[in-house]
Amino acid sequence: MPPARKRTRTYDPAKTRTAVLTQYANIRTAVRTLTPDQLALPTRLGDWTLLDLVAHVTMAVETVSRNLDRDEPPETELALLDWPFATTDRAADIAEGTRELAAAHPGPDDLNALYTLTEQRLTQRLSTAPGTRRLATRTGAMTLADYLVTRTVELVVHTDDLNAAVPGLDIPYDRQALATCTRLLADTLAVKAPGGSTEVRIPPYAVVQCVEGPRHTRGTPPNVVETDPLTWIRLATGRARWADALDDAQVSASGERADLGGLLPLMA
């Protein structure tokens, strides 16, 4: 696991909570429209069906409530910028839990009830828990405030997965959730490839310096990468390939140190 740099970016806990609740509600509204035939559709997540993906979203959110129900760990073990590097080790357990949850909620009515209960629990638990409260998460003890930042990644990435699986579904993205997800993944790149020779721009949400080499001090940097938030998120999570994004003009890259292909994805 790469060592996390000193955290310099801060997130407003109240805005993050609202973003998580809003994006989850956006997904829940869309899930209510899905038919049994649509739930059987494939997704871009290996052998997961849409049913698996829809069930997984509730599991990713329910972890907040479930961890708040547990005893508080004595100390924080995982910094926010360590989280993206810690998720791979839990992939098998997450996949198994997802399939079990999907099997227990196979139809639209089952899923609607699951989504409603998950939302009710999350809203109730977040109404009383402070952001400093520590949670015993799968990847290590984290503060609630930091863990909610990670939930924006889960919700935004899987919103994109759902939209890709069902043409016309068009689940909207909460602006704060999209911004938070983009910034965390941009900062993750800066942790993985520390340096100041390359500037990565993801307007309007993030700009980071990364990659070893000569650091520019003024004017336009010699190495610049620029893309939009959703393309960046797809690249960072393995939903898109660097070479394809360049070919499709979804990314612009100039300079000898602007090739990020060897650094991506950051998490998958």
Residue, then its C-alpha position, 0 to 999 in steps of 0.5 A: m500500500p503506498p503511504a498516504r501523504k499528509r492530508t491537505r484537502t478537507y471536506d465539509p461533513a454536512k455537505t458530504r452527508t447530504a451528497v450521500l443521501t441525495q445520490y442514494a435517493n437518485i439511485r433509489t428513484a431509478v431502481r423503482t422503474l426497473t423491470p424483471d427483464q432489466l434486472a437480468l441484464p449484464t453489466r460491465l462488472g464481469d459476471w454481475t447482472l444488473l440485479d447484483l449491481v442494484a443489490h450491491v449499492t444498498m450494501a455499500v450504503e448499509t455499511v455506514s449504519r451497520n458500522l454505527d451499530r457496532d462498538e467504536p474502535p479505540e483508534t483510527e487505523l486508516a487515513l482517507l487517502d489510504w482507502p482506495f489502495a485498501t479495497t482490492d483485498r476485500a473484493a472477493d468478500i464483497a462479491e460473495g456478499t453481493r450475490e447473497l443479497a441479490a439472491a435474497h431480493p430477486g424481484p422489483d418489490d423486494l429491491n424497493a423494500l430493501y432500498t427503503l429500509t436502507e435509506q431509513r436506517l441511514t437517515q436515522r443513524l446519520s442524524t445523531a452520529p458526529g463526524t468524528r465517530r470511528l467506524a470499524t470498516r472492512t478496510g480498517a477503522m476510519t472516522l465517519a466523516d472520512y468514510l462518507v467521503t468514500r461512499t460518494v465514490e461507491l455511489v457515483v461510480h455505480t451510478d455510472d455503471l447503472n447508466a451504462a447497463v440500461p440505456g435511457l436510465d439517466i440517473p442524475y449525479d448530485r454535484q457535491a457527490l460528483a465533486t467529492c468523488t473526483r477530488l478523492l480519486a485525483d488526490t489518490l493519483a498524487v499519492k500513487a505518483p508523488g511529484g510536481s512535473t505533471e498537472v492533472r486538470i479535471p474541471p471544474y472540480a480538481v487540479v493535482q500535481c503528480v509524477e516525479g520530475p522537474r517541478h514547474t514554478r510559474g506559467t503553464p506546466p510542461n506536462v498537462v493532462e485534462t479530462d472531464p469528471l466522469t471520464w476521470i472516474r472511469l479511468a481511475t476505477g478501470r471502467a475505461r482504458w487510457a489509450d482508448a480515452l486518448d483515441d476518443a479525445q476524451v483526454s488531452a495529454s501534452g508533454e513527455r510525462a503526461d502519459l498516465g497509462g501505467l498509473l491507471p487504474l487506481m482502484a478496480 
